[in-house]
Amino acid sequence: MLVHILQGKGRKDRYTLLSQIALDDVSVYTLRHSFATHLLESETDIRNIQELLGHSRWKTTEIYTYVSKNSIRKIRSSLDEMF
């Protein structure tokens, strides 16, 4: 499902995605935050997320960049890479 947002944040028009499950039981703000967080955890570039959310400044998008345990587990020590 595709949602066309008219005059959203910053009075900008944009398109975004919406699943049927989210349509049935989620608020707009929860959906927006979860969407951004999911994209970050899927290693989507923050600039692309910024565009999808309609932020004019990437600093605004930065609030979604909290550190999750799954992200930390993926980090490998440079020392481990040597051996």
GIFENFEN-V285176 format. One record per residue. N is the residue number from 0. OMEGA is omega as a letter, one per 40 degrees, with the letter a starting at -180 (none if undefined). D_LAST is the distance of its C-alpha to the last C-alpha in Angstrom with 1 decimal. Layout:
((N	OMEGA	D_LAST) (N	OMEGA	D_LAST))
This chain:
((0	a	47.4) (1	a	47.6) (2	i	49.2) (3	a	50.9) (4	i	51.0) (5	i	53.9) (6	i	54.1) (7	a	51.1) (8	a	49.3) (9	a	50.3) (10	a	53.1) (11	i	50.8) (12	i	51.1) (13	i	48.0) (14	i	46.9) (15	a	44.3) (16	i	43.4) (17	i	45.0) (18	i	44.4) (19	i	47.5) (20	a	46.0) (21	a	45.6) (22	a	49.1) (23	a	50.6) (24	a	49.2) (25	i	47.2) (26	a	48.5) (27	a	47.8) (28	i	45.8) (29	i	43.6) (30	a	43.1) (31	a	42.1) (32	a	39.6) (33	i	38.1) (34	a	37.9) (35	a	36.1) (36	i	33.6) (37	i	32.9) (38	i	32.3) (39	i	29.8) (40	i	27.9) (41	i	27.9) (42	i	26.2) (43	a	29.5) (44	a	29.8) (45	i	31.9) (46	i	34.3) (47	i	35.2) (48	i	35.8) (49	a	38.0) (50	a	40.1) (51	a	40.5) (52	i	41.6) (53	i	43.9) (54	i	42.6) (55	i	43.7) (56	a	41.1) (57	i	37.4) (58	i	37.8) (59	a	40.0) (60	a	37.3) (61	a	34.8) (62	a	36.5) (63	a	34.7) (64	i	31.2) (65	a	30.8) (66	i	27.4) (67	i	27.2) (68	i	25.1) (69	i	23.9) (70	a	22.7) (71	a	20.7) (72	a	19.0) (73	a	17.7) (74	i	15.9) (75	i	12.1) (76	i	10.7) (77	i	9.4) (78	i	7.2) (79	a	5.7) (80	a	5.6) (81	a	3.8) (82	none	0.0))
